[in-house]
Amino acid sequence: MDKPALRENKMGVMPENRLLLSMAIPMMISMLVQALYNVVDSVFVSRISENALTAVSMAFPMQNIMIAVSVGFGVGINALLSRSLGQKNQERANKVAVQGLLLEAFSCLIMILIGIFGTEAFMRTQTSDPEIIRYGTTYLRICMTLSFGVFTQVTFERYLQATGQTLFSMITQLVGAIINIIFDPILIFGLLGFPKLGIAGAAYATVFGQMVGAVVAIILNRRHNPEVKLKLKNAIPDWHMIGEICGISLPSIIMASIGSLTTYVMDLILVRFSSTAVAVYGVYFKLQSFIFMPVFGLNNGMVPIIAYNYGAQKPERIHKTMRLGMIYAASIMLLGLAVFQLFPETLLSFFDASPTMVKIGVPALRRLSLAFIFAGICIISGSVCQALGYSIYGMFISIARQIVVLIPAALLLASTGVLDNVWFSFPIAEIMSIIMSITFLRIALRKTGMDRKTA
């Protein structure tokens, strides 16, 4: 019989606002740096050529699936590990950590095989331009065949987050991102005696940063995370526990993968107008990460708090944390909306935008950013459902938003022959999303008994 071996940690006793900020701010900073390196990567790639930037944009859906799988299983590890800690079940927490690591390793192997055999075929489904295909295949193949760094980094980061060690998680992400930013220009343009690798240099800088981040994450866990112990005896697959992790993780993976499908279909729609429209859409995704990444950082800090207090049966702490999360998320999104509405030309200038790209990009950024109004609340609502074990609700919302509303709306608006109309499909889809998000959040709280504000 498992003994309750854990002391009460800060997630069960610290005042909610201070706790959320202490957990979230390091994650928000690290996610901002992640967003910075995503943008810097594209800024340097745009200096190669517009076709190179278009190729990276077209490679994004497949690259995003890889990230979705690693982060998706990380969500399951995080939530189940935090819940076990909240229940003060040390043995179960240790087992969750090892079983999650096995899942991540198997997923990494699958991605490596796809990277070896599937990248060129994927690029050919989107364009017949030989230069874009060559650029995209080169970039994507390197990122996927050397993906063991990102899978390892994400897993050990989630161990830190689940136990409230978000400062160390921030350090891990900062190190990886800074390494990427430093080596991007060095490897792309052949500085400091390194060979000039072009778009391959951007890919190598990315995977090198991930590998260094993984090493740092492992070291920090060994030195500063006594609440998670990786024991060899737990390495025998426990199919019931793997099923529990997958039950939380798979909806998150599907949600993110649906996002990749949406991006892929949007690229196919936009390329009918011009390859520049695809490049603009890719630039938008890089720029909007500056707004969404802090909210995702807030989300990463909030999920273990919700999961821990669900395990500890403290609904009043869940409600206070949830309300604070929504306020902060909405504030960040409104700030982002103001920037996109007021300074679209400035944002595009970072990517060496041609006059044609500026002409397409300015109305695109203004229309697409209207979705920010609703997105913050949707993200927080979905995260609470995940932490409570109902991440499948988020999957339903994602399917409805992107498959049922966004893609049909984009196809319908594209049929008008006016590119500017297509961008309105995003805020249209987000209106439906917020209605469903709030509805499912209430259902999840009621089903778990956490709809009570006092225990």
Secondary structure as UniProt FT lines:
FT   HELIX           10..12
FT   HELIX           16..46
FT   TURN            47..48
FT   HELIX           50..86
FT   TURN            87..88
FT   HELIX           90..117
FT   HELIX           119..124
FT   TURN            125..126
FT   HELIX           130..145
FT   TURN            146..147
FT   HELIX           148..162
FT   TURN            163..164
FT   HELIX           166..189
FT   TURN            192..193
FT   HELIX           199..224
FT   TURN            226..227
FT   HELIX           232..235
FT   HELIX           239..271
FT   TURN            272..273
FT   HELIX           275..311
FT   TURN            312..313
FT   HELIX           315..342
FT   HELIX           344..349
FT   TURN            350..352
FT   HELIX           355..368
FT   HELIX           369..371
FT   HELIX           372..387
FT   TURN            388..389
FT   HELIX           391..398
FT   HELIX           399..406
FT   HELIX           407..414
FT   TURN            415..417
FT   HELIX           419..422
FT   TURN            423..424
FT   HELIX           425..448
FT   TURN            449..451
//
